[in-house]
Amino acid sequence: MDWKKFLLGSLVSIIGITLISFGAALSESMNMGLDPFTAINRGASSLLGFSLGNFQLGVNLVILAIVFFMKKSLIGWGTIYNMVLVGYQVEFFNNLFGNFFTVEEMSLVIRIIITIVAIAVFAFGVAIYMDTELGVSPYDAITPLITDRTGWSYTPVRVAQDLIIVVGAYFLGGPVGIATIITGFFAGPLISFFSEKVSQPIIKKLSLNA
């Protein structure tokens, strides 16, 4: 194993995951919602009295076990980083933002502008995380598992998956808002843009240097 390349890839992957968490927490702090998976975990964890980090880690472990037995090729170190870090990082950034501003004192226009920035940061983080090719998150592995077994197309399956999770998050009292809809259904083009224009060139250069 090329340890230098692995460690560099791991660092870049963790940076991407941190940006995902930062963007998600920032949009939630604006009362604009979380991404679908984190939103349903936020709702369920609140109802059951768990912290988001602990609950999301538990859910990820269950999904990971299923993925491991059905298609372990989807699992990599990036999978582990994602499942362990996101929930705790979202909690950390939420607490951090709470010390810097009070959303009730902000105008709707300012909140919308900040949410747009948050979604862009989230999408950029996803692009970086995916382009390291160190494995997908347990939640993101669900659609490939279904398409492999059924032969269905990826996009409609992923949209249906996210829609079910958004509905579940809503009924569990999770933070569902405009950011939830955008990140769940319309962030793809933005992620592709960041991937092609920014993250892939950077990762390619870093790999060559490694």
C-alpha positions in Angstrom: 0.0 0.0 0.0 1.2 3.5 -0.8 0.8 4.9 2.7 1.6 8.5 1.7 -1.2 8.4 -1.0 -3.6 6.7 1.4 -3.0 9.2 4.2 -3.3 12.1 1.8 -6.5 10.7 0.4 -7.9 10.2 3.9 -7.1 13.7 4.9 -8.8 15.1 1.8 -11.8 12.8 2.4 -12.1 14.0 6.0 -11.9 17.6 4.8 -14.8 16.9 2.4 -16.8 15.3 5.2 -16.2 18.3 7.5 -17.4 20.7 4.8 -20.5 18.5 4.4 -21.2 18.7 8.1 -20.4 22.5 8.2 -22.9 23.2 5.4 -25.6 20.9 6.9 -25.3 22.5 10.3 -25.3 26.0 8.9 -28.5 25.5 7.0 -30.1 23.9 10.0 -29.0 26.9 12.2 -30.9 29.1 9.7 -34.0 27.0 10.3 -33.9 25.9 6.7 -33.5 22.1 7.3 -30.9 19.4 7.0 -30.1 16.9 4.3 -32.7 14.0 4.2 -30.6 11.4 6.1 -29.4 13.7 8.8 -32.9 15.2 9.1 -34.6 11.9 9.8 -31.8 10.9 12.3 -32.2 14.3 14.0 -36.0 13.7 14.4 -35.7 10.1 15.6 -32.8 10.9 18.0 -34.8 13.7 19.6 -37.8 11.6 20.1 -35.8 8.8 21.6 -33.5 11.0 23.7 -30.2 10.3 22.0 -27.7 12.7 20.7 -27.6 13.0 16.9 -24.0 11.7 16.8 -24.7 8.6 18.7 -27.9 7.8 17.0 -26.6 8.4 13.5 -23.6 6.3 14.2 -25.9 3.4 15.3 -28.0 3.7 12.2 -24.9 3.8 10.0 -23.6 0.6 11.7 -26.8 -1.2 10.9 -26.7 -0.1 7.2 -23.0 -0.9 7.0 -23.6 -4.5 8.2 -26.2 -4.9 5.4 -23.9 -3.4 2.8 -21.0 -5.5 3.9 -22.9 -8.8 3.3 -24.5 -7.7 0.1 -21.8 -5.6 -1.7 -18.7 -5.0 0.3 -16.9 -3.3 -2.6 -18.9 -0.2 -1.8 -17.2 0.1 1.6 -13.9 1.9 2.1 -12.1 4.0 4.6 -14.2 7.0 3.4 -17.3 5.0 4.5 -15.9 4.7 8.0 -14.9 8.4 8.2 -18.4 9.5 7.0 -20.4 7.3 9.3 -18.4 8.2 12.4 -17.8 11.9 11.8 -20.9 13.5 10.3 -23.4 13.3 13.2 -20.9 14.5 15.8 -19.6 17.3 13.5 -23.1 18.6 12.8 -23.6 18.8 16.5 -20.3 20.6 17.0 -20.9 23.2 14.3 -24.5 23.7 15.5 -23.2 24.6 19.0 -20.5 26.7 17.5 -23.0 28.7 15.3 -25.3 29.1 18.3 -22.5 31.1 20.1 -22.1 33.5 17.1 -25.6 34.5 16.0 -29.2 34.3 16.9 -31.4 33.3 13.9 -34.5 35.1 15.3 -32.7 38.4 14.9 -31.9 37.8 11.3 -34.0 38.9 8.3 -35.4 36.2 5.9 -33.2 37.6 3.1 -30.0 37.1 5.2 -31.1 33.6 6.2 -31.7 32.7 2.6 -28.3 34.0 1.5 -26.5 32.1 4.3 -28.5 29.0 3.4 -27.4 29.3 -0.3 -23.8 29.5 0.9 -24.4 26.5 3.2 -25.8 24.4 0.3 -22.8 25.3 -1.9 -20.4 24.3 0.9 -22.3 21.1 1.4 -22.2 20.3 -2.3 -18.5 21.1 -2.5 -17.8 18.8 0.4 -19.8 16.0 -1.2 -17.7 16.4 -4.4 -14.4 16.3 -2.6 -15.6 13.3 -0.5 -16.8 11.3 -3.5 -13.7 12.2 -5.7 -11.3 10.6 -3.2 -12.9 7.3 -4.2 -12.4 5.8 -0.7 -15.9 4.3 -0.5 -19.4 5.8 -0.2 -21.4 6.5 2.9 -23.7 3.7 4.2 -26.8 5.8 3.2 -25.4 6.4 -0.3 -24.8 2.6 -0.7 -28.5 1.8 -0.5 -29.4 2.8 -4.0 -26.6 0.8 -5.7 -27.7 -2.2 -3.7 -31.2 -1.9 -4.9 -30.3 -1.2 -8.6 -27.9 -4.2 -8.6 -30.7 -6.5 -7.4 -33.5 -5.1 -9.5 -31.9 -3.7 -12.7 -33.8 -0.4 -12.1 -32.2 2.9 -13.1 -30.2 4.8 -10.5 -31.8 8.2 -10.5 -35.4 7.2 -9.9 -34.4 4.8 -7.2 -32.3 7.5 -5.5 -35.1 10.1 -5.8 -37.6 7.6 -4.3 -35.1 6.8 -1.5 -34.6 10.4 -0.6 -38.4 11.1 -0.8 -39.2 8.3 1.6 -36.6 9.6 4.0 -37.8 13.2 3.8 -41.4 12.1 4.5 -40.1 10.0 7.4 -38.1 13.0 8.7 -41.2 15.2 8.5 -43.4 12.8 10.5 -40.6 12.3 13.1 -40.3 16.0 13.6 -36.9 16.3 11.9 -35.7 19.7 10.5 -37.2 19.5 7.0 -37.0 22.7 5.0 -35.9 24.2 1.7 -32.3 23.0 2.2 -33.6 19.5 2.7 -35.4 19.6 -0.6 -32.5 21.1 -2.5 -29.8 18.9 -1.1 -32.0 15.8 -1.4 -33.2 16.3 -5.0 -31.4 19.1 -6.8 -27.9 19.3 -5.5 -26.6 16.9 -8.2 -25.7 19.5 -10.8 -23.9 21.6 -8.2 -21.9 18.6 -7.0 -21.0 17.7 -10.6 -19.9 21.3 -11.2 -17.6 21.4 -8.1 -16.3 17.9 -8.9 -15.4 18.7 -12.5 -14.1 22.3 -12.0 -12.5 22.1 -8.5 -12.1 18.9 -6.6 -11.0 16.5 -9.4 -8.2 18.8 -10.6 -7.0 19.3 -7.0 -7.1 15.6 -6.2 -5.4 14.8 -9.4 -2.6 17.2 -8.6 -2.3 15.9 -5.1 -2.2 12.3 -6.3 0.6 13.2 -8.8 2.5 14.9 -6.0 2.0 12.0 -3.7 
